[in-house]
Amino acid sequence: MRISEMQTMVPTASLLPASRLPRSFALQYAGLLVFMIGDGVEVGYLSPFLVQTGQTEHFVALLFTAYGLAAALAAWFSGLLCDIFGSRTVMTAGLLFWVLPQLLFLGVAIPAHSPTLLLLTYGLRGAGYPLFSYGLLTLLVTTVRQDRLGRAVGLFWFCFTCGLPTAGSIVAQLLLPVYGQYVTLWIALLGVGAGGVLAILPLPATPRSQKGSLKDIGPTLRETVRQIRHNPGVGLACIVRAVNSSATHGLIVFMPFFFTSRLGLSQDVWIRFLEIIFASNIVFNLLIGFASDYISWRQTVIWFGGIGSALSCVGLYWIPLLYAQSSLFAVYASAAVFGMTLAGYVPLSALTPSLLPDHKGIAMSLLNLGAGSSVWIGPFIVYAFEGAVGTQGIILIYAALFLASAILTFFITPPPLTRPDRALNSTVVPQPEGLPS
């Protein structure tokens, strides 16, 4: 099946009346939330936990990099596979890729203290959440009418970041004193399974007549390359999306040790700091998702996302360093500002598909590739440079990447029919035929 046939292969679109979106996806949003809560339980403490079991901090950075590489590959193919097999099948594969390797990670690799098994099982698990979550995101993008797409993807990222790691970290704080670190990981596994089932079961199966096969991947990849050549802005959007989340995935590797060893703060303070980053991000994901439909997708990413995140990222190091012993309020405020500015990248999920209105599957696969790549780029920067430049240097590298993303976004030119740089309420925006609102 070709990419251009994607809109006709999404069975949900014909079953969801326009007046009900995005409420028609209520169970999918709820399932995503529960899934990501389970996925986010480990974020605040897995790195120190593995060090306590005998692994080195350097190895943990490598482990997170391997996880991120699998996530990047799965994220890239999620949109393409949705085009071929349907979102329900891809989301199911994501659930299995999360649950099965995690069973081996917890039941075999950790008790055996085997670096090889840890890399293999945790690395494979990295494919799980991108297939599940970005499979759902692709379904939304190919179903929701364009003038409501900003709020739909804003709600998606609200549920995503509410679980990973905000609510996940809160659940961890509640469970850790009672069950300990190891058992808490098993409980998180149950949460992921429950959320996955909740989101997947209500979705109708893709009709057999509309399913493709793996041999369709080759032509789809060739079409992807062709579209990038014709519209380089899609490739730039992929890079910008990779920058967006790289820092947050890197922070969880080295910042716990900065807080506890360098600043003398407790692990609870670090986890609360992380919670505040994403709690702030949750709120502004929604607000910016709605506002960007009426102002400017691209300008929001440039100024609020790229430049704002560069400045607030520097504050993540200097404010805790200067005020850790005198004002935790200032420390937490720096986290809130960083989470707020990260939300400036939310309109990318609406801007990118608008660049290829007839090939949204390709656009989403590239956007998802960027999101998945951030999962390995962030830890890899720590793995490659921390020994040479230290914590301060790593922070400055992340800040420079944010500034670079703002510059790249300036060169992303939206098509004239969508004009996300103009207020949608002042322009008649043509709607794709057959897509409900």
C-alpha positions as a Markdown table, in Angstrom:
| # | Residue | x | y | z |
|---|---|---|---|---|
| 1 | Met | 0.0 | 0.0 | 0.0 |
| 2 | Arg | 1.3 | 3.4 | -0.9 |
| 3 | Ile | 1.6 | 6.4 | 1.4 |
| 4 | Ser | -1.0 | 8.3 | -0.6 |
| 5 | Glu | -3.6 | 5.7 | 0.3 |
| 6 | Met | -3.0 | 6.3 | 4.0 |
| 7 | Gln | -6.1 | 8.3 | 4.7 |
| 8 | Thr | -8.4 | 5.6 | 3.3 |
| 9 | Met | -6.7 | 2.9 | 5.4 |
| 10 | Val | -7.4 | 4.4 | 8.8 |
| 11 | Pro | -10.6 | 2.7 | 9.7 |
| 12 | Thr | -11.2 | 4.9 | 12.8 |
| 13 | Ala | -11.7 | 8.0 | 10.7 |
| 14 | Ser | -14.9 | 6.7 | 9.1 |
| 15 | Leu | -16.2 | 5.6 | 12.5 |
| 16 | Leu | -15.7 | 8.8 | 14.4 |
| 17 | Pro | -18.2 | 11.6 | 13.9 |
| 18 | Ala | -16.7 | 15.0 | 13.6 |
| 19 | Ser | -18.5 | 16.4 | 16.6 |
| 20 | Arg | -16.8 | 14.0 | 19.0 |
| 21 | Leu | -13.1 | 14.4 | 18.3 |
| 22 | Pro | -10.9 | 14.3 | 20.2 |
| 23 | Arg | -13.4 | 12.8 | 22.8 |
| 24 | Ser | -13.8 | 9.8 | 20.5 |
| 25 | Phe | -10.2 | 9.0 | 21.5 |
| 26 | Ala | -10.9 | 9.2 | 25.2 |
| 27 | Leu | -10.0 | 5.6 | 26.0 |
| 28 | Gln | -6.8 | 5.9 | 23.9 |
| 29 | Tyr | -5.8 | 9.1 | 25.7 |
| 30 | Ala | -6.5 | 7.4 | 29.0 |
| 31 | Gly | -4.6 | 4.2 | 28.0 |
| 32 | Leu | -1.7 | 6.3 | 26.9 |
| 33 | Leu | -1.6 | 8.1 | 30.2 |
| 34 | Val | -1.6 | 4.8 | 32.2 |
| 35 | Phe | 1.0 | 3.3 | 29.9 |
| 36 | Met | 3.3 | 6.2 | 30.2 |
| 37 | Ile | 2.9 | 6.4 | 34.0 |
| 38 | Gly | 4.2 | 2.8 | 34.1 |
| 39 | Asp | 7.0 | 3.7 | 31.8 |
| 40 | Gly | 7.9 | 6.7 | 33.8 |
| 41 | Val | 8.1 | 5.1 | 37.2 |
| 42 | Glu | 11.7 | 4.2 | 36.7 |
| 43 | Val | 12.9 | 7.5 | 35.3 |
| 44 | Gly | 13.9 | 9.2 | 38.6 |
| 45 | Tyr | 15.8 | 6.3 | 40.1 |
| 46 | Leu | 16.8 | 3.6 | 37.6 |
| 47 | Ser | 20.2 | 5.1 | 36.9 |
| 48 | Pro | 21.2 | 5.2 | 40.7 |
| 49 | Phe | 19.6 | 1.8 | 41.2 |
| 50 | Leu | 21.7 | 0.2 | 38.6 |
| 51 | Val | 24.8 | 1.8 | 40.0 |
| 52 | Gln | 23.9 | 0.4 | 43.4 |
| 53 | Thr | 23.7 | -3.1 | 41.9 |
| 54 | Gly | 27.3 | -2.9 | 40.7 |
| 55 | Gln | 27.2 | -1.1 | 37.3 |
| 56 | Thr | 29.2 | 2.0 | 36.6 |
| 57 | Glu | 27.7 | 5.4 | 35.8 |
| 58 | His | 29.5 | 5.3 | 32.5 |
| 59 | Phe | 27.9 | 1.9 | 31.6 |
| 60 | Val | 24.5 | 3.2 | 32.6 |
| 61 | Ala | 25.0 | 6.1 | 30.1 |
| 62 | Leu | 25.8 | 3.4 | 27.4 |
| 63 | Leu | 22.7 | 1.4 | 28.5 |
| 64 | Phe | 20.5 | 4.4 | 28.1 |
| 65 | Thr | 22.1 | 5.1 | 24.7 |
| 66 | Ala | 21.4 | 1.6 | 23.5 |
| 67 | Tyr | 17.8 | 2.0 | 24.7 |
| 68 | Gly | 17.6 | 5.2 | 22.8 |
| 69 | Leu | 18.9 | 3.7 | 19.5 |
| 70 | Ala | 16.1 | 1.1 | 19.6 |
| 71 | Ala | 13.6 | 3.8 | 20.4 |
| 72 | Ala | 14.8 | 5.9 | 17.5 |
| 73 | Leu | 14.5 | 3.0 | 15.0 |
| 74 | Ala | 11.1 | 2.1 | 16.3 |
| 75 | Ala | 9.9 | 5.7 | 16.2 |
| 76 | Trp | 11.0 | 6.1 | 12.7 |
| 77 | Phe | 9.2 | 3.0 | 11.5 |
| 78 | Ser | 6.1 | 3.6 | 13.5 |
| 79 | Gly | 4.5 | 6.0 | 11.0 |
| 80 | Leu | 5.5 | 3.8 | 8.1 |
| 81 | Leu | 4.2 | 0.6 | 9.8 |
| 82 | Cys | 0.9 | 2.4 | 10.6 |
| 83 | Asp | 0.6 | 3.1 | 6.8 |
| 84 | Ile | 1.1 | -0.6 | 6.1 |
| 85 | Phe | -0.5 | -2.5 | 8.9 |
| 86 | Gly | -2.7 | 0.1 | 10.7 |
| 87 | Ser | -2.3 | 1.8 | 14.0 |
| 88 | Arg | -3.9 | -0.9 | 16.1 |
| 89 | Thr | -1.4 | -3.5 | 15.0 |
| 90 | Val | 1.6 | -1.2 | 15.5 |
| 91 | Met | 0.4 | -0.2 | 19.0 |
| 92 | Thr | 0.0 | -3.9 | 19.9 |
| 93 | Ala | 3.5 | -4.6 | 18.7 |
| 94 | Gly | 4.7 | -1.7 | 20.9 |
| 95 | Leu | 3.0 | -3.2 | 24.0 |
| 96 | Leu | 4.7 | -6.6 | 23.4 |
| 97 | Phe | 8.1 | -5.0 | 22.8 |
| 98 | Trp | 7.8 | -3.3 | 26.1 |
| 99 | Val | 6.4 | -6.1 | 28.2 |
| 100 | Leu | 8.4 | -9.1 | 27.0 |
| 101 | Pro | 11.9 | -7.7 | 27.2 |
| 102 | Gln | 11.1 | -6.1 | 30.6 |
| 103 | Leu | 10.2 | -9.5 | 32.0 |
| 104 | Leu | 13.7 | -10.7 | 31.0 |
| 105 | Phe | 15.3 | -7.5 | 32.2 |
| 106 | Leu | 13.7 | -7.8 | 35.7 |
| 107 | Gly | 13.7 | -11.6 | 36.0 |
| 108 | Val | 17.1 | -12.5 | 34.5 |
| 109 | Ala | 19.4 | -9.6 | 33.7 |
| 110 | Ile | 19.2 | -7.6 | 36.9 |
| 111 | Pro | 19.6 | -10.7 | 39.2 |
| 112 | Ala | 22.5 | -12.0 | 37.1 |
| 113 | His | 24.3 | -8.6 | 37.2 |
| 114 | Ser | 25.1 | -9.2 | 33.5 |
| 115 | Pro | 26.0 | -6.1 | 31.5 |
| 116 | Thr | 25.4 | -8.1 | 28.3 |
| 117 | Leu | 21.9 | -9.1 | 29.3 |
| 118 | Leu | 21.1 | -5.7 | 30.6 |
| 119 | Leu | 22.1 | -4.1 | 27.3 |
| 120 | Leu | 20.1 | -6.7 | 25.3 |
| 121 | Thr | 16.9 | -6.7 | 27.2 |
| 122 | Tyr | 16.7 | -3.0 | 28.1 |
| 123 | Gly | 17.8 | -2.1 | 24.6 |
| 124 | Leu | 15.1 | -4.1 | 23.0 |
| 125 | Arg | 12.5 | -2.6 | 25.4 |
| 126 | Gly | 13.4 | 0.8 | 23.9 |
| 127 | Ala | 11.3 | -0.1 | 20.8 |
| 128 | Gly | 8.1 | -0.5 | 22.9 |
| 129 | Tyr | 6.9 | 2.9 | 23.9 |
| 130 | Pro | 7.6 | 4.6 | 20.5 |
| 131 | Leu | 5.6 | 2.0 | 18.6 |
| 132 | Phe | 2.7 | 2.3 | 21.0 |
| 133 | Ser | 2.6 | 6.0 | 21.6 |
| 134 | Tyr | 3.6 | 7.3 | 18.1 |
| 135 | Gly | 1.3 | 4.7 | 16.6 |
| 136 | Leu | -1.5 | 6.6 | 18.4 |
| 137 | Leu | -0.1 | 10.0 | 17.4 |
| 138 | Thr | -0.1 | 8.9 | 13.8 |
| 139 | Leu | -3.7 | 7.9 | 14.1 |
| 140 | Leu | -4.6 | 11.3 | 15.5 |
| 141 | Val | -2.7 | 13.2 | 12.8 |
| 142 | Thr | -4.3 | 11.3 | 10.0 |
| 143 | Thr | -7.8 | 11.7 | 11.5 |
| 144 | Val | -8.2 | 15.1 | 13.1 |
| 145 | Arg | -9.1 | 18.1 | 11.0 |
| 146 | Gln | -6.2 | 20.5 | 10.6 |
| 147 | Asp | -7.6 | 23.5 | 12.4 |
| 148 | Arg | -8.0 | 21.3 | 15.5 |
| 149 | Leu | -4.8 | 19.4 | 15.1 |
| 150 | Gly | -2.8 | 21.6 | 17.5 |
| 151 | Arg | -5.1 | 21.0 | 20.4 |
| 152 | Ala | -5.3 | 17.2 | 19.6 |
| 153 | Val | -1.6 | 16.8 | 19.6 |
| 154 | Gly | -1.4 | 19.1 | 22.6 |
| 155 | Leu | -3.7 | 16.7 | 24.5 |
| 156 | Phe | -1.6 | 13.8 | 23.3 |
| 157 | Trp | 1.6 | 15.3 | 24.7 |
| 158 | Phe | -0.3 | 16.3 | 27.8 |
| 159 | Cys | -1.1 | 12.6 | 28.5 |
| 160 | Phe | 2.4 | 11.5 | 27.4 |
| 161 | Thr | 4.3 | 13.8 | 29.6 |
| 162 | Cys | 1.8 | 13.5 | 32.5 |
| 163 | Gly | 2.8 | 9.9 | 32.7 |
| 164 | Leu | 6.5 | 10.1 | 31.7 |
| 165 | Pro | 7.8 | 11.0 | 34.1 |
| 166 | Thr | 5.5 | 13.3 | 36.2 |
| 167 | Ala | 2.8 | 11.0 | 37.5 |
| 168 | Gly | 5.3 | 8.1 | 37.1 |
| 169 | Ser | 7.7 | 9.8 | 39.5 |
| 170 | Ile | 4.9 | 10.5 | 41.9 |
| 171 | Val | 3.9 | 6.9 | 41.9 |
| 172 | Ala | 7.5 | 5.9 | 42.4 |
| 173 | Gln | 7.8 | 8.1 | 45.5 |
| 174 | Leu | 4.7 | 6.4 | 46.9 |
| 175 | Leu | 5.8 | 2.9 | 46.1 |
| 176 | Leu | 9.5 | 3.0 | 46.9 |
| 177 | Pro | 9.3 | 3.4 | 50.7 |
| 178 | Val | 6.8 | 0.5 | 50.8 |
| 179 | Tyr | 8.0 | -2.0 | 48.2 |
| 180 | Gly | 11.6 | -1.0 | 47.4 |
| 181 | Gln | 13.3 | -0.2 | 44.1 |
| 182 | Tyr | 13.2 | -3.7 | 42.5 |
| 183 | Val | 9.5 | -4.6 | 43.3 |
| 184 | Thr | 8.4 | -1.1 | 42.2 |
| 185 | Leu | 9.7 | -2.0 | 38.7 |
| 186 | Trp | 7.5 | -5.0 | 38.6 |
| 187 | Ile | 4.5 | -2.9 | 39.6 |
| 188 | Ala | 5.3 | -0.5 | 36.8 |
| 189 | Leu | 5.2 | -3.4 | 34.4 |
| 190 | Leu | 1.6 | -4.1 | 35.4 |
| 191 | Gly | 0.7 | -0.5 | 34.8 |
| 192 | Val | 2.1 | -0.5 | 31.3 |
| 193 | Gly | 0.2 | -3.7 | 30.4 |
| 194 | Ala | -3.1 | -2.3 | 31.8 |
| 195 | Gly | -2.7 | 1.0 | 29.9 |
| 196 | Gly | -1.8 | -0.7 | 26.7 |
| 197 | Val | -4.8 | -3.0 | 26.8 |
| 198 | Leu | -7.1 | 0.0 | 27.6 |
| 199 | Ala | -5.9 | 1.9 | 24.6 |
| 200 | Ile | -5.8 | -0.9 | 22.1 |
| 201 | Leu | -8.9 | -3.0 | 22.7 |
| 202 | Pro | -11.5 | -0.4 | 21.6 |
| 203 | Leu | -9.8 | 0.3 | 18.3 |
| 204 | Pro | -11.3 | -1.5 | 15.3 |
| 205 | Ala | -8.9 | -3.9 | 13.5 |
| 206 | Thr | -7.7 | -2.8 | 10.2 |
| 207 | Pro | -9.6 | -4.7 | 7.5 |
| 208 | Arg | -7.6 | -7.5 | 5.9 |
| 209 | Ser | -8.1 | -5.9 | 2.5 |
| 210 | Gln | -6.4 | -2.7 | 3.6 |
| 211 | Lys | -3.4 | -4.3 | 5.2 |
| 212 | Gly | 0.0 | -4.3 | 3.4 |
| 213 | Ser | 3.0 | -6.5 | 3.9 |
| 214 | Leu | 6.7 | -6.0 | 4.9 |
| 215 | Lys | 7.7 | -5.8 | 1.3 |
| 216 | Asp | 5.9 | -2.4 | 1.1 |
| 217 | Ile | 8.6 | -0.9 | 3.4 |
| 218 | Gly | 11.2 | -0.7 | 0.7 |
| 219 | Pro | 9.1 | 1.5 | -1.7 |
| 220 | Thr | 7.9 | 3.5 | 1.3 |
| 221 | Leu | 11.5 | 4.3 | 2.3 |
| 222 | Arg | 12.3 | 5.3 | -1.3 |
| 223 | Glu | 9.3 | 7.6 | -1.2 |
| 224 | Thr | 10.5 | 9.0 | 2.1 |
| 225 | Val | 13.9 | 10.0 | 0.6 |
| 226 | Arg | 12.1 | 11.5 | -2.4 |
| 227 | Gln | 9.9 | 13.6 | -0.2 |
| 228 | Ile | 12.9 | 14.9 | 1.8 |
| 229 | Arg | 14.6 | 16.0 | -1.4 |
| 230 | His | 11.5 | 17.8 | -2.6 |
| 231 | Asn | 10.8 | 19.4 | 0.8 |
| 232 | Pro | 13.9 | 19.7 | 3.0 |
| 233 | Gly | 11.9 | 21.3 | 5.7 |
| 234 | Val | 10.6 | 17.9 | 6.8 |
| 235 | Gly | 14.2 | 16.8 | 7.4 |
| 236 | Leu | 14.8 | 19.9 | 9.4 |
| 237 | Ala | 11.7 | 19.3 | 11.5 |
| 238 | Cys | 13.1 | 15.8 | 12.3 |
| 239 | Ile | 16.4 | 17.4 | 13.5 |
| 240 | Val | 14.5 | 20.0 | 15.6 |
| 241 | Arg | 12.4 | 17.3 | 17.2 |
| 242 | Ala | 15.5 | 15.4 | 18.1 |
| 243 | Val | 16.9 | 18.4 | 19.9 |
| 244 | Asn | 13.6 | 19.0 | 21.7 |
| 245 | Ser | 13.8 | 16.1 | 24.1 |
| 246 | Ser | 17.6 | 15.2 | 24.0 |
| 247 | Ala | 18.4 | 17.2 | 27.2 |
| 248 | Thr | 15.6 | 15.7 | 29.2 |
| 249 | His | 16.8 | 12.2 | 28.3 |
| 250 | Gly | 20.3 | 13.1 | 29.2 |
| 251 | Leu | 19.4 | 14.8 | 32.5 |
| 252 | Ile | 18.1 | 11.5 | 34.0 |
| 253 | Val | 21.5 | 9.9 | 33.5 |
| 254 | Phe | 23.8 | 12.4 | 35.2 |
| 255 | Met | 21.8 | 15.0 | 37.1 |
| 256 | Pro | 20.8 | 12.6 | 40.0 |
| 257 | Phe | 24.5 | 12.4 | 40.9 |
| 258 | Phe | 24.9 | 16.2 | 40.5 |
| 259 | Phe | 22.1 | 16.8 | 43.0 |
| 260 | Thr | 23.2 | 14.2 | 45.5 |
| 261 | Ser | 27.0 | 14.1 | 45.3 |
| 262 | Arg | 27.8 | 17.7 | 44.2 |
| 263 | Leu | 25.0 | 19.7 | 45.8 |
| 264 | Gly | 24.4 | 17.4 | 48.8 |
| 265 | Leu | 20.7 | 17.2 | 48.2 |
| 266 | Ser | 18.5 | 14.1 | 48.7 |
| 267 | Gln | 17.2 | 11.8 | 46.0 |
| 268 | Asp | 13.7 | 13.0 | 46.9 |
| 269 | Val | 14.7 | 16.6 | 46.0 |
| 270 | Trp | 16.0 | 15.4 | 42.6 |
| 271 | Ile | 12.8 | 13.4 | 41.9 |
| 272 | Arg | 10.7 | 16.4 | 42.9 |
| 273 | Phe | 12.8 | 18.6 | 40.6 |
| 274 | Leu | 12.2 | 16.2 | 37.8 |
| 275 | Glu | 8.4 | 16.1 | 38.6 |
| 276 | Ile | 8.2 | 19.9 | 38.4 |
| 277 | Ile | 9.9 | 20.0 | 35.0 |
| 278 | Phe | 7.3 | 17.8 | 33.5 |
| 279 | Ala | 4.3 | 19.1 | 35.6 |
| 280 | Ser | 5.1 | 22.5 | 34.1 |
| 281 | Asn | 5.5 | 21.0 | 30.7 |
| 282 | Ile | 2.1 | 19.2 | 31.0 |
| 283 | Val | 0.3 | 22.4 | 31.6 |
| 284 | Phe | 2.0 | 24.4 | 28.9 |
| 285 | Asn | 1.7 | 21.5 | 26.4 |
| 286 | Leu | -2.0 | 22.1 | 26.5 |
| 287 | Leu | -1.9 | 25.9 | 26.5 |
| 288 | Ile | 0.6 | 26.2 | 23.7 |
| 289 | Gly | -1.1 | 23.5 | 21.7 |
| 290 | Phe | -4.3 | 25.5 | 21.8 |
| 291 | Ala | -2.6 | 28.9 | 21.3 |
| 292 | Ser | -0.5 | 27.8 | 18.4 |
| 293 | Asp | -3.6 | 27.1 | 16.3 |
| 294 | Tyr | -4.3 | 30.8 | 16.5 |
| 295 | Ile | -0.9 | 32.4 | 16.4 |
| 296 | Ser | 2.1 | 30.7 | 14.7 |
| 297 | Trp | 3.3 | 27.2 | 14.8 |
| 298 | Arg | 6.8 | 28.1 | 13.5 |
| 299 | Gln | 7.3 | 31.2 | 15.5 |
| 300 | Thr | 6.3 | 29.4 | 18.7 |
| 301 | Val | 8.9 | 26.8 | 18.1 |
| 302 | Ile | 11.6 | 29.3 | 17.3 |
| 303 | Trp | 11.1 | 31.8 | 20.2 |
| 304 | Phe | 9.4 | 29.9 | 22.9 |
| 305 | Gly | 10.9 | 26.5 | 22.2 |
| 306 | Gly | 14.4 | 26.9 | 20.9 |
| 307 | Ile | 15.6 | 30.2 | 22.3 |
| 308 | Gly | 13.5 | 29.9 | 25.5 |
| 309 | Ser | 14.8 | 26.3 | 26.2 |
| 310 | Ala | 18.4 | 27.4 | 25.6 |
| 311 | Leu | 18.2 | 30.0 | 28.3 |
| 312 | Ser | 16.2 | 27.9 | 30.8 |
| 313 | Cys | 18.6 | 24.9 | 30.2 |
| 314 | Val | 21.5 | 27.0 | 31.5 |
| 315 | Gly | 19.5 | 27.8 | 34.5 |
| 316 | Leu | 19.2 | 24.1 | 35.4 |
| 317 | Tyr | 22.8 | 24.1 | 36.3 |
| 318 | Trp | 23.5 | 27.6 | 37.7 |
| 319 | Ile | 20.4 | 28.1 | 39.8 |
| 320 | Pro | 20.7 | 24.8 | 41.8 |
| 321 | Leu | 24.5 | 25.4 | 42.1 |
| 322 | Leu | 23.9 | 28.9 | 43.6 |
| 323 | Tyr | 20.8 | 28.4 | 45.6 |
| 324 | Ala | 20.7 | 24.7 | 46.6 |
| 325 | Gln | 21.5 | 25.4 | 50.2 |
| 326 | Ser | 19.6 | 28.6 | 50.6 |
| 327 | Ser | 16.4 | 28.4 | 48.5 |
| 328 | Leu | 14.8 | 25.2 | 47.2 |
| 329 | Phe | 12.1 | 27.4 | 45.8 |
| 330 | Ala | 14.6 | 28.9 | 43.3 |
| 331 | Val | 15.8 | 25.5 | 42.4 |
| 332 | Tyr | 12.3 | 24.3 | 41.7 |
| 333 | Ala | 11.4 | 27.5 | 39.8 |
| 334 | Ser | 14.3 | 26.8 | 37.4 |
| 335 | Ala | 12.7 | 23.4 | 36.7 |
| 336 | Ala | 9.3 | 24.9 | 36.1 |
| 337 | Val | 10.7 | 27.4 | 33.6 |
| 338 | Phe | 12.5 | 24.7 | 31.7 |
| 339 | Gly | 9.4 | 22.5 | 31.5 |
| 340 | Met | 7.4 | 25.6 | 30.2 |
| 341 | Thr | 9.9 | 26.4 | 27.4 |
| 342 | Leu | 10.1 | 22.8 | 26.3 |
| 343 | Ala | 6.4 | 23.0 | 25.5 |
| 344 | Gly | 7.2 | 25.5 | 22.8 |
| 345 | Tyr | 8.1 | 22.5 | 20.5 |
| 346 | Val | 4.6 | 21.1 | 20.7 |
| 347 | Pro | 3.4 | 22.8 | 17.4 |
| 348 | Leu | 6.0 | 20.7 | 15.5 |
| 349 | Ser | 3.5 | 17.8 | 15.6 |
| 350 | Ala | 1.1 | 20.0 | 13.7 |
| 351 | Leu | 3.6 | 21.8 | 11.5 |
| 352 | Thr | 5.4 | 18.8 | 10.2 |
| 353 | Pro | 2.4 | 17.0 | 8.6 |
| 354 | Ser | 1.3 | 20.2 | 7.0 |
| 355 | Leu | 4.5 | 20.2 | 5.0 |
| 356 | Leu | 3.5 | 17.0 | 3.3 |
| 357 | Pro | -0.4 | 17.0 | 3.3 |
| 358 | Asp | -0.6 | 14.1 | 0.9 |
| 359 | His | 2.1 | 12.1 | 2.6 |
| 360 | Lys | 1.3 | 12.5 | 6.3 |
| 361 | Gly | 2.6 | 9.0 | 7.1 |
| 362 | Ile | 6.1 | 9.9 | 5.9 |
| 363 | Ala | 5.9 | 13.3 | 7.7 |
| 364 | Met | 5.0 | 11.5 | 11.0 |
| 365 | Ser | 7.7 | 8.8 | 10.5 |
| 366 | Leu | 10.4 | 11.5 | 10.2 |
| 367 | Leu | 9.0 | 13.5 | 13.2 |
| 368 | Asn | 8.9 | 10.3 | 15.2 |
| 369 | Leu | 12.4 | 9.5 | 14.1 |
| 370 | Gly | 13.5 | 12.8 | 15.6 |
| 371 | Ala | 11.6 | 12.1 | 18.8 |
| 372 | Gly | 13.1 | 8.6 | 19.1 |
| 373 | Ser | 16.6 | 9.9 | 18.3 |
| 374 | Ser | 16.5 | 12.3 | 21.2 |
| 375 | Val | 16.3 | 9.2 | 23.5 |
| 376 | Trp | 19.8 | 8.2 | 22.5 |
| 377 | Ile | 21.4 | 11.5 | 21.6 |
| 378 | Gly | 20.9 | 12.9 | 25.1 |
| 379 | Pro | 22.6 | 10.0 | 27.0 |
| 380 | Phe | 25.2 | 9.7 | 24.3 |
| 381 | Ile | 26.3 | 13.3 | 24.8 |
| 382 | Val | 26.8 | 12.4 | 28.5 |
| 383 | Tyr | 28.6 | 9.2 | 27.6 |
| 384 | Ala | 31.0 | 10.9 | 25.1 |
| 385 | Phe | 31.7 | 14.3 | 26.8 |
| 386 | Glu | 31.0 | 14.2 | 30.5 |
| 387 | Gly | 34.5 | 13.0 | 31.3 |
| 388 | Ala | 36.0 | 15.9 | 29.4 |
| 389 | Val | 33.7 | 18.8 | 30.1 |
| 390 | Gly | 31.8 | 17.8 | 33.3 |
| 391 | Thr | 28.3 | 18.7 | 34.2 |
| 392 | Gln | 28.5 | 22.3 | 33.3 |
| 393 | Gly | 29.9 | 21.5 | 29.8 |
| 394 | Ile | 27.1 | 19.0 | 29.1 |
| 395 | Ile | 24.5 | 21.7 | 30.0 |
| 396 | Leu | 26.1 | 24.2 | 27.6 |
| 397 | Ile | 26.1 | 21.6 | 24.8 |
| 398 | Tyr | 22.4 | 21.1 | 25.3 |
| 399 | Ala | 21.8 | 24.8 | 25.3 |
| 400 | Ala | 23.8 | 25.2 | 22.1 |
| 401 | Leu | 21.6 | 22.5 | 20.5 |
| 402 | Phe | 18.5 | 24.4 | 21.5 |
| 403 | Leu | 19.8 | 27.5 | 19.8 |
| 404 | Ala | 20.6 | 25.6 | 16.7 |
| 405 | Ser | 17.1 | 24.2 | 16.6 |
| 406 | Ala | 15.7 | 27.7 | 16.6 |
| 407 | Ile | 17.9 | 28.6 | 13.6 |
| 408 | Leu | 16.9 | 25.5 | 11.7 |
| 409 | Thr | 13.2 | 26.1 | 12.4 |
| 410 | Phe | 13.5 | 29.5 | 10.7 |
| 411 | Phe | 14.2 | 27.7 | 7.4 |
| 412 | Ile | 11.1 | 25.5 | 7.7 |
| 413 | Thr | 8.7 | 27.1 | 5.2 |
| 414 | Pro | 5.0 | 26.0 | 5.7 |
| 415 | Pro | 2.9 | 25.5 | 2.6 |
| 416 | Pro | 0.8 | 28.5 | 1.5 |
| 417 | Leu | -2.6 | 26.7 | 2.0 |
| 418 | Thr | -2.0 | 26.0 | 5.7 |
| 419 | Arg | 0.0 | 29.2 | 6.6 |
| 420 | Pro | 0.5 | 28.2 | 10.3 |
| 421 | Asp | 2.4 | 31.6 | 10.6 |
| 422 | Arg | -1.0 | 33.3 | 10.3 |
| 423 | Ala | -3.8 | 33.1 | 12.7 |
| 424 | Leu | -6.2 | 30.4 | 11.7 |
| 425 | Asn | -9.2 | 32.4 | 12.9 |
| 426 | Ser | -8.3 | 35.1 | 10.3 |
| 427 | Thr | -7.9 | 32.7 | 7.4 |
| 428 | Val | -10.1 | 30.2 | 5.7 |
| 429 | Val | -8.2 | 26.9 | 6.0 |
| 430 | Pro | -9.1 | 24.2 | 3.4 |
| 431 | Gln | -9.9 | 20.9 | 5.1 |
| 432 | Pro | -8.8 | 17.5 | 3.8 |
| 433 | Glu | -11.7 | 15.6 | 2.4 |
| 434 | Gly | -13.0 | 12.7 | 4.4 |
| 435 | Leu | -11.3 | 13.7 | 7.6 |
| 436 | Pro | -13.5 | 14.5 | 10.6 |
| 437 | Ser | -12.7 | 17.4 | 12.9 |
